[in-house]
Amino acid sequence: MHINDLDTPALLIDLNVMERNVRKMAAYAREHALRLRPHTKTHKSPELGKFQVANGAVGLTVAKVSEAEVMLASESPDLLIAYPLFGAAKMTRLTGVAAKSNVTVSVDSVETARPIAEAALAAGVKIGVLAEVDAGLHRVGVQPELFVDLLRGLAGLEGIELRGVAFYPGHIKGPDTDGLTRLSALISGLIAEARRAGFELPVVSGGSTPTMWHSHQIEGMNEMRPGTYIFNDRNTVISGACTMADCAATILATVVSTSVPGQFVIDGGSKTFSSDRAAADGFGVFLDTPEALFEKMNEEHGYVKHAAHTRKVGDRVRILPNHVCVAVNLHERIYGVRGDRVETVFEVTGRGKLQ
Ligand SMILES: Cc1ncc(COP(=O)(O)O)c(C=O)c1O
């Protein structure tokens, strides 16, 4: 099928770019003896998870237990749920996943770990945990001064296996040498402190897309979890971690109105792109006219200011989204394209899996 035969709006992935991103990251991880465990919240597709595993990933990361259920189809050797889980319904689903796959959960308190341990014991399954530390984002993670206390608490729980430490440096958004130096000192210091207290931490799992090429500079880290890197997006370009040529995802849209002078309107809005703003202006970049300003959105309409535009109703445009992960979650399928041909379709089975 030709791209022109697709109805719009549609999410396209340039397969050449996506495959190159996956292989380049695997090569980097290999070169630095880092285990690669990509976060699948970016593509939410077991088929793409399978592709990452076939190309160097040791396992996959998910945010939710419902995403873990979906990612079982990727046949990943194991899954990390990098999000605090709490509640009886979650425990039932978690032990269900653990019965089918090796699974590890990041926890930052004994309160969240204890029900996991109890559920694992009752179900007769093995569940690993990583002790999550707040590395500066101030989202989740035990405060560093309480890290060893958390390790002691986790080690005392029968039913779970303490496998290491997790952190997420989401506060480092661009080239930030000081931030990376502080992060490295924090992580290596915590590993040393844990060792003095008698804890070996086989897994030291961290990383993000903006910091991906600096992962080897974090002393002691042995596992990296970038997610966005598979497609990249405008935010990744702004972070300096990739160029426009490394961005695989675009939204194909149709011009549906040129009635207002100096403006055209496309058939996609916040339910197509999400309303995430980037550090730059607008909701995305038009590949052929980067000077056009994607200024405003309603749910199903995008307003584009472009004084000198020559667009006509029916014209097709391709737009690089600001934040691809949230855009993917809005689409039922991803069209994999090579040049102008649609080569394959990936079902976004994990979309809307929030529980
Ligand atoms: C815990 C965790 N690990 C890894 C990632 C992947 O980072 P990125 O989105 O920068 O690829 C995220 C992203 O939200 C995350 O929350």
The ligand as an SDF file (V2000), in Angstrom:
LIG
                    3D

 16 16  0  0  0  0  0  0  0  0999 V2000
   11.0430    4.4150   35.4160 C   0  0  0  0  0  0  0  0  0  0  0  0
   11.3520    4.8140   34.0280 C   0  0  0  0  0  0  0  0  0  0  0  0
   12.3890    4.2200   33.3830 N   0  0  0  0  0  0  0  0  0  0  0  0
   12.6920    4.5430   32.1070 C   0  0  0  0  0  0  0  0  0  0  0  0
   11.9600    5.4930   31.4090 C   0  0  0  0  0  0  0  0  0  0  0  0
   12.3230    5.7980   29.9800 C   0  0  0  0  0  0  0  0  0  0  0  0
   12.7980    7.0970   29.7980 O   0  0  0  0  0  0  0  0  0  0  0  0
   12.5670    7.9210   28.4550 P   0  0  0  0  0  0  0  0  0  0  0  0
   11.1160    8.2930   28.3970 O   0  0  0  0  0  0  0  0  0  0  0  0
   13.4250    9.1260   28.6350 O   0  0  0  0  0  0  0  0  0  0  0  0
   12.9730    7.0730   27.3350 O   0  0  0  0  0  0  0  0  0  0  0  0
   10.8880    6.1360   32.0570 C   0  0  0  0  0  0  0  0  0  0  0  0
   10.0990    7.1690   31.3680 C   0  0  0  0  0  0  0  0  0  0  0  0
    9.1340    7.6900   31.8380 O   0  0  0  0  0  0  0  0  0  0  0  0
   10.5670    5.7890   33.3890 C   0  0  0  0  0  0  0  0  0  0  0  0
    9.5600    6.3600   34.0480 O   0  0  0  0  0  0  0  0  0  0  0  0
  1  2  1  0
  2  3  1  0
  2 15  2  0
  3  4  2  0
  4  5  1  0
  5  6  1  0
  5 12  2  0
  6  7  1  0
  7  8  1  0
  8  9  2  0
  8 10  1  0
  8 11  1  0
 12 13  1  0
 12 15  1  0
 13 14  2  0
 15 16  1  0
M  END
$$$$
